[in-house]
């Protein structure tokens, strides 16, 4: 899941990036609205966490651009503006959710999981495909009721595939969901994660579409 954080408060942004990274999200961070406008058009994230009080422009103008371009990005506003009028304005402008500062990290994570399920068309935090299931609330994977011992990256790959069962993921697409800007990524990193996952999952649970990428069946 690719997340773009648009926030000019450095301490707050660094805290959010750290917390979300530990929770298994790939997070990129920008401090200005203009930079966000360029990035979301060139490479739309799955979810954007958007502050309204940016130093160079109103966050609402960034939101309006996203909606005018009909981008698929889910937008969660993070702001200190806590009046009913501000919330209504943000939601009417096209925001998918609205969270006022200060907020608890657990609440932010819960709201992100709701947006994730909306993107992946999952109806709950538990996604089951045949004998394999994942619990996105607890970052847990199970095989026939037994917990799988997965690294954080292995879990993120499996989650990305299972949330979008039937959809073929390219290596580059999976990298974008797993790694943030500045992370060092070896050319065969995804292949290594897939290889180790296959050792722990049923045969052919993850299929290779030659020359394209990887997919898990809808069962």
C-alpha positions as CSV (number, residue, x, y, z in Angstrom):
1,X,0.0,0.0,0.0
2,X,1.6,3.3,-1.1
3,X,0.9,6.2,1.2
4,X,1.8,9.8,0.6
5,X,2.0,12.1,3.6
6,X,1.7,15.8,2.9
7,X,2.7,17.6,6.2
8,X,4.9,20.5,6.9
9,X,5.3,19.9,10.7
10,X,8.6,18.0,10.6
11,X,8.4,16.4,14.1
12,X,4.8,15.2,13.5
13,X,5.6,13.9,10.0
14,X,8.7,12.0,11.2
15,X,6.6,10.4,13.9
16,X,3.8,9.4,11.5
17,X,6.3,7.9,9.0
18,X,8.0,5.9,11.8
19,X,4.7,4.6,13.2
20,X,3.3,3.7,9.8
21,X,6.5,2.0,8.7
22,X,6.5,-0.2,11.8
23,X,2.9,-1.1,11.0
24,X,3.9,-2.3,7.5
25,X,3.1,0.6,5.3
26,X,5.4,2.2,2.7
27,X,5.2,6.0,3.4
28,X,6.6,8.8,1.3
29,X,6.6,12.4,2.8
30,X,6.3,15.8,1.2
31,X,6.2,19.1,3.0
32,X,4.5,21.4,0.4
33,X,1.3,21.4,-1.6
34,X,3.0,22.1,-4.9
35,X,5.3,19.1,-4.6
36,X,2.2,17.0,-3.7
37,X,0.3,18.2,-6.8
38,X,3.2,17.2,-9.0
39,X,3.6,13.8,-7.4
40,X,0.0,12.7,-7.2
41,X,-0.5,13.3,-10.9
42,X,2.7,11.6,-11.9
43,X,2.4,8.7,-9.6
44,X,-0.9,8.5,-7.7
45,X,-0.5,6.9,-4.2
46,X,-3.1,4.5,-2.9
47,X,-3.8,6.8,0.1
48,X,-2.8,10.4,0.8
49,X,-2.6,11.8,4.3
50,X,-3.2,15.5,3.7
51,X,-2.7,18.5,6.1
52,X,-4.8,21.5,5.2
53,X,-2.5,24.2,6.5
54,X,0.4,23.9,4.2
55,X,3.0,26.6,3.8
56,X,2.6,27.3,0.1
57,X,-1.1,26.6,-0.6
58,X,-4.3,25.3,0.9
59,X,-4.5,21.5,1.3
60,X,-8.0,21.7,0.0
61,X,-6.6,22.8,-3.3
62,X,-4.5,19.7,-3.5
63,X,-7.6,17.6,-2.7
64,X,-9.5,19.4,-5.4
65,X,-6.8,18.6,-8.0
66,X,-6.9,14.9,-7.1
67,X,-10.7,14.9,-7.6
68,X,-10.6,17.0,-10.8
69,X,-8.1,14.5,-12.3
70,X,-10.3,11.6,-11.2
71,X,-7.3,9.9,-9.5
72,X,-8.1,6.7,-7.6
73,X,-6.3,8.0,-4.4
74,X,-8.1,7.8,-1.1
75,X,-7.6,11.0,0.8
76,X,-7.5,11.2,4.6
77,X,-7.3,14.8,5.9
78,X,-5.1,15.3,9.0
79,X,-5.6,18.8,10.4
80,X,-6.0,20.9,13.5
81,X,-9.1,22.4,12.1
82,X,-11.8,20.8,14.2
83,X,-14.9,22.8,13.6
84,X,-18.0,21.2,12.0
85,X,-17.8,23.6,9.1
86,X,-14.2,22.7,8.4
87,X,-15.0,18.9,8.4
88,X,-18.0,19.4,6.2
89,X,-16.0,21.5,3.8
90,X,-13.3,18.9,3.6
91,X,-15.6,16.0,3.1
92,X,-17.7,17.9,0.5
93,X,-14.5,18.7,-1.4
94,X,-13.9,14.9,-1.8
95,X,-12.0,13.7,1.2
96,X,-12.7,10.1,2.2
97,X,-12.1,10.7,5.9
98,X,-11.2,13.5,8.3
99,X,-9.1,13.2,11.4
100,X,-8.3,16.1,13.7
101,X,-5.0,16.7,15.5
102,X,-3.9,15.6,18.0
103,X,-4.8,12.0,17.3
104,X,-3.8,8.6,18.6
105,X,-1.7,6.5,16.2
106,X,-4.0,3.6,16.8
107,X,-7.0,5.6,15.5
108,X,-5.0,6.6,12.4
109,X,-4.0,3.0,11.8
110,X,-7.6,1.9,12.1
111,X,-8.8,4.5,9.6
112,X,-6.1,3.5,7.2
113,X,-7.2,-0.1,7.4
114,X,-10.8,0.9,6.5
115,X,-9.4,2.8,3.5
116,X,-7.3,-0.3,2.6
117,X,-10.3,-2.5,2.7
118,X,-12.2,-0.1,0.5
119,X,-9.4,-0.1,-2.1
120,X,-9.0,-3.9,-2.0
121,X,-12.8,-4.6,-1.8
122,X,-12.3,-6.5,1.4
123,X,-15.3,-6.5,3.8
124,X,-13.3,-7.1,7.0
125,X,-9.8,-7.0,8.5
126,X,-9.6,-10.8,7.9
127,X,-9.0,-11.9,4.3
128,X,-9.2,-15.6,3.5
129,X,-8.2,-17.4,0.3
130,X,-8.4,-21.1,0.6
131,X,-6.3,-22.3,3.5
132,X,-4.5,-19.0,3.8
133,X,-5.8,-16.0,5.8
134,X,-4.4,-12.7,6.9
135,X,-5.5,-10.4,9.7
136,X,-4.6,-6.8,8.7
137,X,-5.4,-5.5,12.2
138,X,-2.8,-7.7,13.8
139,X,-0.4,-8.1,10.9
140,X,-0.8,-11.9,11.1
141,X,-0.9,-14.6,8.5
142,X,-2.3,-18.1,9.0
143,X,-2.2,-21.3,7.1
144,X,-4.8,-23.9,8.1
145,X,-5.3,-22.1,11.4
146,X,-1.6,-22.1,12.3
147,X,0.3,-18.8,12.4
148,X,3.0,-18.3,9.7
149,X,6.3,-17.0,10.7
150,X,6.8,-14.2,8.2
151,X,9.1,-11.2,8.1
152,X,7.6,-7.8,7.8
153,X,8.3,-7.5,4.1
154,X,7.0,-11.0,3.4
155,X,3.8,-10.2,5.2
156,X,3.5,-6.9,3.1
157,X,4.0,-8.8,-0.1
158,X,1.4,-11.4,0.8
159,X,-1.1,-8.7,2.0
160,X,-0.7,-6.8,-1.3
161,X,-1.4,-9.9,-3.3
162,X,-4.3,-11.1,-1.2
163,X,-6.0,-7.7,-1.0
164,X,-6.2,-7.7,-4.8
165,X,-6.7,-11.4,-5.5
166,X,-6.9,-12.0,-9.3
167,X,-4.9,-8.9,-10.1
168,X,-1.4,-9.3,-11.5
169,X,1.3,-7.3,-9.7
170,X,4.4,-6.3,-11.4
171,X,7.8,-6.4,-9.6
172,X,7.9,-2.6,-9.8
173,X,4.4,-2.3,-8.5
174,X,5.1,-4.4,-5.5
175,X,8.3,-2.5,-4.8
176,X,6.3,0.7,-4.7
177,X,4.0,-0.8,-2.1
178,X,6.8,-2.1,0.1
179,X,9.5,0.6,0.0
180,X,9.6,4.3,0.6
181,X,11.8,6.9,-1.2
182,X,15.4,6.5,-0.3
183,X,15.2,2.8,0.6
184,X,17.9,0.7,-1.0
185,X,16.2,-2.0,-3.1
186,X,18.2,-4.7,-4.8
187,X,17.1,-5.7,-8.3
188,X,16.0,-9.2,-7.1
189,X,14.4,-8.2,-3.8
190,X,10.8,-9.0,-4.8
191,X,11.9,-12.3,-6.3
192,X,13.6,-13.2,-3.0
193,X,10.5,-12.4,-1.0
194,X,8.3,-14.4,-3.3
195,X,10.7,-17.3,-3.2
196,X,10.7,-17.4,0.7
197,X,6.9,-17.0,0.8
198,X,6.4,-19.9,-1.5
199,X,8.3,-22.2,0.8
200,X,5.8,-21.4,3.6
201,X,2.6,-21.4,1.5
202,X,0.7,-24.1,-0.5
203,X,2.1,-25.0,-3.9
204,X,1.0,-22.6,-6.6
205,X,-0.7,-20.3,-4.1
206,X,1.4,-17.5,-5.7
207,X,1.6,-17.9,-9.4
208,X,4.0,-16.3,-11.8
209,X,2.6,-14.7,-14.9
210,X,5.7,-15.0,-17.2
211,X,7.0,-11.6,-18.3
212,X,4.4,-9.7,-16.3
213,X,4.4,-10.4,-12.5
214,X,2.7,-12.3,-9.7
215,X,-0.9,-13.1,-8.8
216,X,-2.9,-15.1,-6.3
217,X,-6.2,-16.6,-7.4
218,X,-9.6,-15.5,-6.0
219,X,-10.1,-19.2,-5.1
